[in-house]
Amino acid sequence: MRKIALQTNFNISEKANCAVSVIEHLQKLGCEIYLSSQNRERVQRLVHNRRGLRFVPYPVLCRDVDLLIVLGGDGSILEAARLAAPEGVPIVGINLGRLGYMAEIEMDELHLLDTIVRGKYHVDERSMLKVEILRGGKEIVASAYALNDAVITNGSVARLVDLELREGGTVLSSYRADGLIFSTPTGSTAYSMSAGGPIIDPRQHCICVTPICSHSWGTRPLIFPDDAVLEAKNICEREKMLYLTIDGKANYELRRGDHVRIVRADITTKLLRVKERSFYMTLRQKLSGGC
């Protein structure tokens, strides 16, 4: 791997300084380093040796590269997935966040980049969701991909909403709850877990639906096969607008009568791994406070 894109928030000094260390390490390995052109001035002030630096528009950052390195936490990796997954480019995360559940490398482990450049790694392929909003249940007005989850709520106000869940066009249940979470196995350790959903091995092929604080004793999380066609209909009479949030970042308005269709995406996120560490070892280390 010689063409490597790098993504971080250069407006945060800690992340910018860490990025400089990574850039200098990659330069010693003879790599071409691709960065967003919006960070050109900031990078050129921080990096004295500009050998191998390439600046390109952010939307095409992953178009001609072999790897995307992300410096940040899980939120940064989720954002990067929307950029890299459509191009089939693998991601390796360098943890600068608090949990860093999906990150592979710590800042004191930059020597592992040498291993990656030499081609000694394996790829952990993660399923994604394709999420569409159908206005009035008919016209598609928005579409997005999610690596973790798609969440329907009332927004910033904690108030009960009414949603109807369908699978393959058949009504399964109506929920009065704070909202619904549709998660991938990767996202099962995020918001879904906090809401009482199951932890799912990412090697499984399924979609999990978890209600948030449901106002019914009989409502439990549901797990569907990944070929299911799920729809959530906004049937709330009391609220003018509900909101759909993708991976905790992108937000969309939902009118009364709108449908949100959720299916497994035809693209995947490829997380690059260099450590011999299973999902369950990571789970124990990260979620027990052992990191």
N, C-alpha and C positions, 0 to 999 in steps of 0.2 A: 504494500500500500504506500503510494507516494503522493497522491493528490488528496489532501485532507482539509476539510472545511472546519472552521472553529466558530462556535457561537457562545456568546455570553453577554451580560449587560455591562458594557464598558463605562457606563455612567456611575457604577458603584466601584469605588477605589479598590476594595479588596479583590473583587472579581477581575478588574482590569489588571492588577498586579499579578494575579495568578495566571491570567491569560498570557502575559508577557513571558512568564517562566515556561509555559507550555510551548509558546512560539519559539523561544530560544532553543528548547530541547528538540523540537521538530526540525529546526534549521540544521542542527548538528547531525541529524539523521538524513539530511539531504532531501527533505520533503518540500513540496509546494504547498503553501498554506493559503487557503481561500477564506476571505473575510467579507462581511457585508460592507459595501461601499459607503453606507451611512456612518460607519465607524472609522473611515479612512484618516481623518485629521487626528482623532484621538490616538489611534494606533501608531501613526507616524511620529507623534510626539513622544510616545513611550518606548518604541522599539528603534534602537539606533541602527541595527543591521537589518536592512529591508530586503535582504536576499531571499528570494522564493515567495515573497508576499504577492498575492493576487486579490484585487478588490472587484467584487461583482455585485449587481443588485441583489438585495436580500431574497426576493421571490425565487431566484434561480441559483441560490447558494449551493444547492445539492445537485445541480444538473450534471456536472462533469467531474465529480469527485468519487473517491473510493470509500470515504469514511467521513462521518460528522462527529466531531468531539464537542461535547456540551459541558460547560463549566457552570455548575449551579446545583439546585436541588431537583426533586421529582417534578415540580412544576415546570422547570426549564426543559426537562426531558420530554414532558407531555407536549409542550409547545413545539419542540424540535421534531417530534414524531409527525406532526401534520405537514412539516416541510420535507422530511426525509423519506417517509413511507411511500408516497406516490412515485418517487424516483428509485425505490428499491435500495436505498443507501443505508448501510448499517450505522448504528449510533453507539458510541461509548460515552458514558457519563463520568465526569470527574466531580466528586461530591464536594460542594460548597454549601450545602443546605444543612438542615438539622437532622433529618432522617436519612435522606439519600437512598431510599429503598431500591430504586432501579439503577443507581449509579454503580459502576464497577471499580473505580479507582479513587483513592484518596490522593491529596496533593503530595504526600510524602512517598508516593508509589509511582512517580513518573517514569521510573525505569521500565515499567510494564509497557509503556508506549513502544520501547525497542522491540519487545516481543511481538506486538501487534504489527509493526512495520515489516517484521520478518515473516509475517503470515502465520504465526502460531497463535491461533484463537479458534473459538467456535461461535456459532451464531444461535442465539435464543430467539426463536420466531414467535411473536405475540399477535394474537388475533385482535382485530379492531371492529368497531361498530360503524355502520353507515346510518346516519340519522337524517331524516327528512321531515320538514314541516309541510303538511298538506292543508292549504287554506280551505276551510269548509269541507275537508276530507277529500278534496279533488285536485286542485292545482298545487304543484310543488313550488313553494316560494323560497325555500332555503334548504341547504344540504351541507353536511359537515361530517368529518370522521372523528371518532373518539377512540383513544387507547384505553382510557380508564372507564369513563362513564358519561351518561347523559342523564341530567337531573331536571325534573319538572317541579317547580315550587311556586309560591306566591311572591318570590323575590325576597327583599330585605325584611318584610313584615311576616312574623310568625303567626300565620292564620290558616285554619283548615281550608283545604280545597277539595273539589270533587272531580275525580278522574275515572274514566271507564277504560278497562284493559281488554284488548282483543288479541287473539292469536289466529292467524289464517282467516280473518274476517269474523270469527266467532267470539261473541262477548263472553269473557271468563269471569270478570268481577268488576264491581264498582268500589272505589276507595274514597273514604273521607279521611284525609290525612294531611300532614304538612307537605307531602309530596311523594314522588316516586323516583327511585334510582334504577336505571338500567345499566348494568356493569358487565364488563368483560371479566374473565378470570384474573387478569392483571389488576383490574380495578376493584376486585373483591376485597383487597386489603386496604382500601382507601375509605371513602365516605360510606360505602355499603356496609363495611365491617362495623363502623361506628354506629350505624343505624340498626345493628343486630343481624346483618346478613352473614352468610357463611363464608369462610375462607376457602377459596377454590384453587387447586393446583393449576398453574398457567398452561400445563400440557393438556388440560381438559378442553373440550370443544362445546361451549355452552354460553348462554346469556342468563344473567341473574336479575330478577326484578325484586327490589326491596322497598317496601313502604316506609316512609319516615313518620314515626310517631302516629301510627294509624289509630283512629278513634273507633276501634273494633277489636274485641278480644280474639276473634277467629282469623285475623289476617296474619299471614306468615309470608316470608320470602319464597319466591318460586324460581325454579331453575328449568330453563327450556333448552332443547337442543339448538345448536348453532344454525340450523337451517330454518328455524322458526321465523315467521313474519309477524312481528309484534307491533301493535298500535295502541297508543294512549290518546283518548279523546278528552278534550277539555269540555266538561259538562257543568262547570261551576257557574251558578247563577248569581252568586253574591259578589264576585270579583270581576272587574272589567277586563283585567288582563292577567295571565299567568306568564311564567318565564321558563325557558329551556336554557340550561347551561351545559356546555360541552367541556369536559375535562377541567372544570373550575375556571374557565377563561372566557370562551365565547358565549355571548348571551343573545337570545332571540325572544321576541314577544309572541305570545300565544293568545289568539282571540278565542272567544267562546265558539265552540264547534270545530276548532282546528284539531287536526290529528297529527301526532308525532309517530312516524314509522321508524322502527328500529330493526335492522337486519345485520348479519355478519357482513363486514366489508370484504371486497375482493382484493384488498391490499393488506399487508401486515407490517408491523414494526419489527425491525431486526435489531436486537440488542446484542452487541458484541461482548463476549465473555473471554477472560483469560485465566480466571481463578477456578480451581476445582472446588466449587461450592454449590450445593444443591439448593433448591427453592426452600426447603425446610430448614436448612442451616441458616440461610439468610433471614427467614422469618423469625427464627429464634433469636438471632443476634440483633436484628434491627428493632423488633417489636418488644423485646424484653429489656431494652435500654442498655444492651451490652456493647453497643458500638462507641 
